[in-house]
Amino acid sequence: MSELIVAVLIFVISQFTLKLLIEPFIEFKKVISEISYQTLLNQSNIISSPLSNKELAQTFKHLSASLIKAVDSIIGYRILRLISFFSLPKYKDIREASKELNLIYYSLHTGEKNVIEINDSLKKISKYLKISTSYSH
């Protein structure tokens, strides 16, 4: 009987670890990868296109919200960040990257583009999240 209790306890602990730590961490990494992918894939539209692009704008608005959602779903994020194995960005940097994604959203949504500001936003996102957002830097 005690082996059964130990087995159930191990199963419960493993499920707890999977659902509350590992899955949110994987989702967070997916969002960060998607941000890099979308900035690289759509770089010419983000920077050069003089027209507004509402569909692409919505993508960046979604990514901004998804980034905050993903990091907030990781229990003990600030503690996990201190463990160098995870190499996670600071919580403050994630918030700043989200703001920069919203600036890109606004410029794509309205068509009011300032190339210098957009390039600056891409550089900041790259720095804050430690990802590639441009082929040139």
C-alpha positions as CSV (number, residue, x, y, z in Angstrom):
1,M,0.0,0.0,0.0
2,S,2.8,2.4,0.8
3,E,4.3,1.9,-2.7
4,L,1.0,3.0,-4.2
5,I,1.0,6.1,-2.1
6,V,4.6,6.9,-3.1
7,A,3.7,6.3,-6.7
8,V,0.7,8.6,-6.6
9,L,2.7,11.2,-4.8
10,I,5.4,11.2,-7.4
11,F,2.8,11.4,-10.1
12,V,1.2,14.4,-8.5
13,I,4.5,16.2,-8.0
14,S,5.5,15.6,-11.6
15,Q,2.2,16.8,-12.9
16,F,2.4,19.9,-10.6
17,T,5.9,20.6,-12.0
18,L,4.8,20.1,-15.5
19,K,1.7,22.2,-15.4
20,L,2.9,25.0,-13.2
21,L,6.5,25.4,-14.2
22,I,7.6,23.7,-17.4
23,E,4.6,24.4,-19.6
24,P,4.4,28.1,-18.8
25,F,8.2,28.4,-19.3
26,I,7.9,26.7,-22.8
27,E,5.0,29.0,-23.7
28,F,7.1,32.0,-22.7
29,K,10.0,30.9,-24.9
30,K,7.5,30.3,-27.8
31,V,6.2,33.9,-27.5
32,I,9.8,35.3,-27.5
33,S,10.6,33.2,-30.5
34,E,7.5,34.4,-32.3
35,I,8.5,38.0,-31.7
36,S,11.9,37.4,-33.3
37,Y,10.3,35.5,-36.2
38,Q,7.7,38.2,-36.9
39,T,10.1,41.1,-36.7
40,L,12.5,39.4,-39.0
41,L,9.8,38.1,-41.4
42,N,8.1,41.5,-41.7
43,Q,11.0,43.8,-41.3
44,S,10.5,45.5,-44.7
45,N,6.8,46.1,-43.9
46,I,7.5,47.4,-40.4
47,I,10.1,49.9,-41.6
48,S,9.6,50.8,-45.2
49,S,5.9,50.4,-46.1
50,P,4.3,53.9,-46.1
51,L,0.8,52.4,-45.7
52,S,-0.9,51.3,-42.6
53,N,-1.1,47.5,-42.2
54,K,-3.9,46.7,-39.8
55,E,-3.4,42.9,-40.0
56,L,0.3,43.1,-39.2
57,A,-0.5,45.7,-36.5
58,Q,-2.8,43.2,-34.8
59,T,0.0,40.6,-34.8
60,F,2.2,43.0,-32.9
61,K,-0.5,44.0,-30.5
62,H,-1.2,40.3,-29.9
63,L,2.5,39.6,-29.3
64,S,2.8,42.4,-26.8
65,A,-0.1,41.1,-24.7
66,S,1.0,37.4,-25.1
67,L,4.5,38.3,-23.8
68,I,3.0,39.8,-20.6
69,K,0.6,36.9,-20.2
70,A,3.3,34.3,-20.7
71,V,5.7,35.8,-18.2
72,D,2.9,36.3,-15.6
73,S,1.9,32.7,-15.9
74,I,5.3,31.5,-14.7
75,I,5.1,31.0,-11.0
76,G,8.2,32.4,-9.3
77,Y,9.5,34.1,-12.4
78,R,11.8,36.5,-10.5
79,I,13.3,33.6,-8.6
80,L,13.8,31.4,-11.7
81,R,15.4,34.4,-13.5
82,L,18.2,34.4,-10.9
83,I,19.1,30.8,-11.8
84,S,21.5,31.3,-14.7
85,F,20.4,28.0,-16.3
86,F,17.2,29.6,-17.5
87,S,18.8,32.8,-18.9
88,L,15.6,34.8,-18.6
89,P,15.3,38.5,-19.2
90,K,14.5,40.8,-16.2
91,Y,10.8,41.4,-15.6
92,K,11.2,45.1,-16.1
93,D,12.9,44.4,-19.5
94,I,9.9,42.3,-20.6
95,R,7.5,45.1,-19.7
96,E,9.7,47.5,-21.7
97,A,9.8,45.2,-24.7
98,S,6.0,45.0,-24.6
99,K,5.8,48.8,-24.7
100,E,8.1,48.8,-27.7
101,L,5.9,46.2,-29.4
102,N,2.9,48.5,-28.8
103,L,4.8,51.4,-30.4
104,I,5.3,49.2,-33.5
105,Y,1.7,48.3,-33.4
106,Y,0.7,51.9,-33.3
107,S,2.9,52.9,-36.3
108,L,1.6,49.9,-38.3
109,H,-2.0,50.6,-37.4
110,T,-2.0,54.3,-38.2
111,G,0.6,54.4,-41.0
112,E,2.5,57.1,-39.1
113,K,6.0,55.7,-39.3
114,N,9.1,57.2,-38.0
115,V,11.9,54.9,-39.3
116,I,14.3,56.1,-36.6
117,E,11.9,55.3,-33.8
118,I,10.9,52.0,-35.3
119,N,14.5,51.0,-35.7
120,D,15.1,52.1,-32.1
121,S,12.2,50.0,-30.9
122,L,13.5,46.9,-32.7
123,K,16.9,47.4,-31.1
124,K,15.4,47.8,-27.7
125,I,13.3,44.7,-28.1
126,S,16.4,42.8,-29.2
127,K,18.3,44.0,-26.2
128,Y,15.5,43.5,-23.7
129,L,14.6,40.0,-24.8
130,K,18.0,38.9,-26.0
131,I,16.7,38.0,-29.5
132,S,17.4,38.9,-33.1
133,T,14.9,41.5,-34.5
134,S,16.9,42.7,-37.5
135,Y,19.3,41.2,-40.0
136,S,21.6,44.1,-39.5
137,H,22.2,44.0,-35.7
